[in-house]
Amino acid sequence: MLFLASRVIGGTELSVWSFVVLLSVITSMHVRAEEFPPNVVFILADDLGYGDLSCFGQKKLQTPNIDRLAREGMKFTDHYSGNTVCSPSRACLMTGQHPGRVHCRGNGDESVIAALDPSMTTLPRLFKNAGYATGAFGKWGLGVTVEPGRPNPLTHGFDHFSGWKSQR
């Protein structure tokens, strides 16, 4: 049988058991918050402009799900595109490199064959090293990866990939 001791503190009866339970819940909440890093959802959409989302002021088109992500998360308002076409821009974003340091110059298959050197540091690798699970969904567009042994999203740090591997 569990014995619960209680005593009067400042005119209020406080159960020692209740105090211990409350203290352990508060402590575990604090530890749990530090135990898990925040989720990161990085959305890269071709031809999506700053003013195309209602969370950034669009009045005609409503984007409630993205608005909720923006409201509950973090919005970045200063952007730089590494190139005017998607593959080179994607290579710059994935590596943090200047366009002159990535080997991707256009969207054609001949241009993106060596878009990302497998030894380059990429965002998914950094996240993976920090304990995150990583995944990419949609168009990869950073290398012709239909041949076995060629670099692909999984060799650049993603745990999961589902989508199109090349531009076509």
WOKA-V427010 format. One record per residue. RES is the residue in one small letter. OMEGA is omega in whole degrees, -180 to 180 (999 if undefined). Layout:
((RES OMEGA) (RES OMEGA))
This chain:
((m -180) (l 179) (f 178) (l 178) (a 176) (s 177) (r -179) (v 177) (i 179) (g 178) (g -179) (t 178) (e -178) (l 178) (s 177) (v 180) (w 179) (s 179) (f 180) (v 179) (v 180) (l 179) (l -180) (s 177) (v 179) (i 180) (t -179) (s 177) (m 179) (h 179) (v -178) (r 179) (a 179) (e -176) (e -176) (f 176) (p -179) (p 174) (n 178) (v 174) (v -178) (f -178) (i 177) (l -178) (a 177) (d 175) (d 175) (l -179) (g 180) (y -177) (g -177) (d -177) (l -178) (s 177) (c 176) (f 172) (g 178) (q -177) (k -175) (k -177) (l 180) (q 180) (t -172) (p -179) (n 176) (i 177) (d 180) (r 176) (l -180) (a -178) (r -176) (e -177) (g -176) (m 177) (k 175) (f -173) (t 177) (d -173) (h 174) (y 177) (s -178) (g -178) (n -180) (t 178) (v -166) (c -176) (s 178) (p 177) (s 179) (r 179) (a 178) (c 180) (l -178) (m -175) (t -174) (g -177) (q 173) (h -180) (p 179) (g -178) (r 175) (v -172) (h -178) (c -177) (r -177) (g -179) (n -179) (g -179) (d -180) (e -179) (s -174) (v 179) (i -180) (a -175) (a 179) (l 173) (d -178) (p -180) (s -180) (m 173) (t 180) (t 177) (l -180) (p 177) (r 179) (l 178) (f 180) (k 178) (n 178) (a 176) (g 179) (y 166) (a -175) (t 178) (g 176) (a -177) (f -179) (g -176) (k 175) (w 174) (g -179) (l 177) (g 176) (v -171) (t -179) (v -180) (e 178) (p 178) (g 179) (r 176) (p 180) (n -178) (p -179) (l 178) (t 179) (h 172) (g 178) (f 175) (d -177) (h 174) (f 174) (s -179) (g -180) (w -176) (k -180) (s -177) (q -175) (r 999))
